[in-house]
Amino acid sequence: MKGSQKVQMIDVSDKTIGEIVAGDYRTAKVFEKYGIDFCCGGKAGLAATCNGKGFDHAKIRGELDAVRSKPPERSQDYDSWELPFLADYIINVHHAYIKESTGQIADYAHKIVSVHGGRHPELSEIAGIFDKVATDMLSHLREEEEFLFPVIKRMDADRKAGTAVKSKDIETINALLKKLIREHEEIGDEIHKIRHLAKDYVIPDDVCNTFVLTYRKLKEFEDDLHMHVHLENNILFPKAWRLIGPILEK
């Protein structure tokens, strides 16, 4: 029909979960619905994931196709963004969120331990795990902001200028990306422990408003972390690696 925009559907059969979400972030909602990890666990294929979890592969494929049947908004087409812009976006949105929220969430978590810990002993473990996550994340963010992202921007500028990538930058990228991906997996495991202890953040009947707020904040933190890690593991880091791929193969 005149004026309509036809969407070219790409077969996702041979793509990993992370690649599917990198291609269209709206598919993340489908994976979240089924509890499928698309950030730290994004290297698994769709069919293998469905078989492993006992999900109906055809049904999920249908839901993914339905989501992808309309053109995505430019604001969510993260895979098309240039590396420097994506790095700055991660800092200004996700790093800023972590720096602003971790202290408040930790305070709430310890407060509900003192009030409700007797009836809900899992709260003490949740608070302890979150304290570790907060400490680890701040160190992780500093390494990205002070070392990794500046190197990625330099390498991207070298590529655009047609100049040789510096050997020191290649060594830094190769070492840092492996380290940071491993830290993503470790932090993701800790957040999954919190979700398990919190019984998927279901609110008990015998708790106060601070308890409700704490669980909502913990879920919000997890959701933001999924997006944050997805942008790095599935988009930023692979693109950075591709800048040095041909060099490493020589």
N, C-alpha and C positions, 0 to 999 in steps of 0.2 A: 504494500500500500504506500502511496506517495507520502513522504514525510516521516515514515517509520524508520527506525534504525535497527538493522538486523545484527544480532550478536553471533559471532562465530564461536561455536562451542568447541573447546579443546578437550580431547580425550584425556582423562586423568588416570586411566588404568595403570599406566607404567610410571606414575609420578608418586613421590613420597607425600606424606601428610603435610610436611613443611612446604614443599613445592606447590601443593595445591593452594594453601593459604597465602603463600607469597604471591601467587598469580591472581588471587582474588580474596581479599581479607574477609569478605562477607561470609565465606565458607567456614570461618572460625566459629560462627554461631552454631552451625550444624555439629561440628566436632565437640564444642562445649556441651551441647545438649546430651551427647552420648558419653561424656567424660573421656574423650579421646585427646591425649596430649599432643598439641601441634607445635610446641616450642622445643622443650628439651627432648621430647620423644618424637620429634618431627621427621626423623630419618626413616621411619618405617613406612612401608607401602600401604595403600588403602585396603587392598584385598587381604593382605597378611594380618593387618590390624583387626579387620572385621572377623576373620576366621579365628584369631586368637582370643577375641573377646566374646565370640558367639553372636555377633550382630549380623543382621540381614544386609549383605553387601549391596544387593540390588536396591533395597529401600534407601540406604544412605546415599548411593549414587544418584537416585532420583531426587532426593532432597538437595544434594549439591548442585545438580543440573537446574533445579528450580531457582535456587539462589543466584546462579550464574546466568540465568536467561535474560537478564536486563543489563545494560551497560553499567559498570561501576562508576561511582562518582570519582572525579579527579582527586579529591581530597583523600581517598582511601587507596589510590593506586600507588602504594608505597614502592613497588618494584620498579616504577618508572622514574623515581626521584634520583637525582644525582647524589653521589656519595657524600660530598660536603654538606648538602642540604639535609640529607637523612641523618647524618651524625649530629648536626646541630639540633634537629627536631628531637632526637632521642635525649639529648642533654636538657633541652628546654622544657620538654614535656615529662618524660619518664624519670630522668635523674632528679629533676626538681621535685617531682611528686614524692620520691623516696626520701629525699632530704627533709621535706616538710612534714611527712606523715609518720616516719618510723618512731620518733620520740613520743609523739602523742599516743600511738597505738600501744607502744610498750608501757606507758604510764597507765593506760586503761586496763591492759592485761594484768598488770600487777595489782591494780586496785580491785578487780573482781576476784582475784585469788584471795585477798584478805577478807572479802565479804562472803564469797560463795565457795571458797576452796574446800571447806569441810564437806559439803554435799556434792561437790563436783571436783574431785581430786585431779582430774585431767587438766584443770586450768593451770596448775603449777608447772606442768610439763610444757604446756602451750606457751606460757610466758617465757620460760627458759629457752625454748627453741627460737622464739621470735627475737629474743635478745641477741642470740648468736647470729641469726639472719641479718639483723640490723647492723651489727658490727662488721660482718663479712661483706655486706653490700656496700657500705661506705668506702671500704678499702678497694673494692672492686670498681666502683664508680670513679674513684680517684685515678686508678691505673688507666681506665679508658680515657678519661678526660685529659690527663697529663701526658700520656705516652701514645696509646693506640690511635685515637682519633686524629691528633696532629700528624702522625705518620701517614695515615690513610689520606688525609687532605693533601699532603706533600706529594704522595705517589700519584694521586689523581691529577694534580697540577702538572707533574712531570709527563704523564701520559698525554695530556692535552697539548703540552708544548712540544711533544715529540722528542723529549730528552730522556736519557738513560735513568732508570730508577737506581737510587743509591743502594749499594750493597748492605750498608748498615740498616737502612729502612727495611730491606727484604728480610734480614735476620730478625729484626724487631717484630715485624708482622708475623712471621712464621712461628716464633716462640710465643708471642702474646696471644694469638688467636687460639692456639691449642690450650693454653692455660686458662683463658677466660671461658672457653666452652666447657672445660671441665668444672670450673667454678659455677657456671650456670646449672649444670646437672646436679651438683652438690646442693646448691641453694634450692633448686626445684624439688629435690627429695625432701628437704626440711619443710618446705611449704606443704607438700603432700602429707607429711606426718601431722602437721597442724590440722589440715582438713579432716584427716582420719580421726584424730583425737576429738575434734569438734563435731563429729558425726555430720559432716557436710554442712556445718553452720546452722543446724536446726536449733531453734531457741527453746530451751526447757520452759516449763510453766512456772517455775518457782524463782524467777530471777528478776533483777531490777533493770531499769532503763540503761544503765551503764553497761551491763552485760550485753544487752541487745545491740547497743552502739558498737561495742568491741567486736562482736562477731561480724557485724556489717562492715566494719573497717578492715577486719582481717580478710574477708572475702573480696572487698574492693582492692586490697593490696595484692592478693593473689591474681585477680583479673588483670590488674595493671602489669604485674610481673610477666604474665603470659604474653601480653602484647609486646612488652619491652624485649623479652628474650626472643620472641618470634622475629622482630625487626632486625635483631642482631644476628642470631643463629642462621636464619633462613634467607636474609636479604643482604644486610650490610657485610657480614663476614665472608660469605661466598663471593660477593663482588670484589671485595678487597683481595681475596685469594686469587681471583682470576687476573688481577693486575700483575701478580708475580708468577702465575702458573707457567707460562712459556719459559720464564727465566729458570725456574726450579727444574724444569724438564731437561735443560741443556746439560 
